[in-house]
């Protein structure tokens, strides 16, 4: 599942509207809508705010690319 879908699913599980999530995270409603619709990718700062509000943890993994 893509990150945008994960965040949207979590938001819906919590019963939080896009508008309220934007308010809680201190980001624009357009940002939330664009991200959830797959039209944009959030900056790391925005992603951190969203995950904190939704009670999620960001986990980074680095993959080695074989030539």
C-alpha positions as CSV (number, residue, x, y, z in Angstrom):
1,X,0.0,0.0,0.0
2,X,1.3,3.5,-0.9
3,X,2.1,6.0,1.8
4,X,-0.8,8.3,0.8
5,X,-3.2,5.4,1.1
6,X,-1.8,4.4,4.5
7,X,-2.3,7.9,5.8
8,X,-5.8,8.3,4.4
9,X,-6.8,4.9,5.8
10,X,-5.5,5.9,9.2
11,X,-7.3,9.2,9.1
12,X,-10.6,7.5,8.2
13,X,-10.1,4.9,10.9
14,X,-9.8,7.7,13.4
15,X,-12.9,9.5,12.0
16,X,-10.9,12.6,11.2
17,X,-11.9,14.8,8.3
18,X,-9.3,16.2,5.9
19,X,-10.1,19.7,7.2
20,X,-9.6,18.7,10.8
21,X,-6.3,16.9,10.0
22,X,-5.1,20.0,8.2
23,X,-5.9,22.1,11.3
24,X,-4.3,19.7,13.8
25,X,-1.2,19.3,11.7
26,X,-0.9,22.9,10.8
27,X,-0.8,22.3,7.1
28,X,-3.0,23.4,4.2
29,X,-6.2,21.6,3.3
30,X,-5.0,21.6,-0.4
31,X,-1.9,19.8,0.7
32,X,-3.9,17.0,2.4
33,X,-6.2,16.7,-0.6
34,X,-3.4,16.7,-3.2
35,X,-1.4,14.1,-1.2
36,X,-4.4,11.8,-0.6
37,X,-5.4,11.9,-4.3
38,X,-1.8,11.1,-5.4
39,X,-1.3,14.5,-7.1
40,X,1.5,15.6,-4.9
41,X,4.1,14.4,-2.4
42,X,4.5,16.1,1.0
43,X,7.7,17.5,2.2
44,X,9.4,15.6,5.0
45,X,8.3,18.3,7.5
46,X,4.7,17.9,6.5
47,X,4.9,14.1,6.5
48,X,6.3,14.2,10.0
49,X,3.5,16.5,11.2
50,X,0.8,14.3,9.6
51,X,2.2,11.1,11.1
52,X,2.5,12.6,14.6
53,X,-1.2,13.7,14.5
54,X,-2.3,10.3,13.2
55,X,-0.3,8.4,15.8
56,X,2.0,6.8,13.2
57,X,5.7,6.2,13.1
58,X,7.9,7.0,10.1
59,X,10.4,4.2,9.4
60,X,13.1,4.7,6.9
61,X,14.8,1.9,5.0
62,X,17.6,2.1,2.5
63,X,17.8,-0.4,-0.3
64,X,21.0,-1.3,-2.0
65,X,20.6,-1.1,-5.8
66,X,22.5,-3.8,-7.7
67,X,24.0,-2.6,-11.0
